[in-house]
Amino acid sequence: MNILLLGSGGREHALAWKLTQSPLCDTLWAAPGNPGIAEHATCIALDPSDHAAVIAFCEEKSIGLIVIGPEAPLVDGLADSLRAGGFSVFGPSKAAAQLEGSKGFTKDLCARANIPTGGYVRVADEADAMAALEKFGAPVVIKTDGLAAGKGVTVAMTMAEAQDAVRDIFAGRFGNAGAEAVIEEFLEGEEASFFALTDGSTIVPFASAQDHKRMGDGDTGPNTGGMGAYSPAPVLTPELAGEAMTRIIAPTVKTLADEGMPYSGVLFLGLMLTREGPKLIEYNCRFGDPECQVML
């Protein structure tokens, strides 16, 4: 089959490298790709926000599968438009991609489905956020509700740092992503990533990984979107992975299906391994970058 891969990062380079190893792959196209991806695929200029243009290209090139790498096109509903056009897509619908597109959506789902996660409050303005900080104290976690390219999370160790993070969000530093925020309990433990594949009912565990989050040596400094990774994550034992499947992934997939938004694609769990067991930090609706590179 002919395959279209959307994206231009290290994650997509890893996906292109692996997709072309499949005997099912005839021609791989990448939009927009990058020079590394060009070693494996034919790169083309195609704007994923222009759904009609993507559909027209897929029709012209008889594309049998579209693999959507980044989160933004998924949250924008590109998978829905392509499926409506009769194409097979790896990636969730717009409704299901809210798992990454809205931190508050995911926290509310956890509350409905009794999924272990940190305590939280959703806030829509600076005054409510500051009041929530008083309730939680420090350390505390402050997150933009929407997509902020992995940069909208502050793990504040002092109240002053937390208040600065709140002011940044509601001063517009993160644009629309910071129209709302989530104030969240600080969880202690080791952080790990776990990935599973699902078609909306069947779930298959994929792999684990850990990335390097804090900017400075010795886990100090600001939080980042991840700077290098390794896989598997030794800290995520088979027992803990099984607990994550049973208590977090399975009820998430079931709840989304029951509520009319079945999830199809890869589920990326950010987990904190606490004394009480694995707790969900966040969901991503795509392979991670850099995790994808080491897992594939």
Secondary structure, DSSP 8 states (H G I E B T S, - for coil): -EEEEEE-SHHHHHHHHHHTTSTT-SEEEEEE--TTGGGTSEE----TT-HHHHHHHHHHTTEEEEEE-SHHHHHTTHHHHHHHTT--EES--TTTTHHHH-HHHHHHHHHHHT--B--EEEESSHHHHHHHHHHH-SSEEEEESS--TT--EEEESSHHHHHHHHHHHHTTTTGGGGSSEEEEE---SEEEEEEEEESSS-EEEEEEEEE--EEETTTEEEE-S-S-EESS-TTS-HHHHHHHIIIIIHHHHHHHHHTT----EEEEEEEEEETTEEEEEEEESS--TTHHHHH-
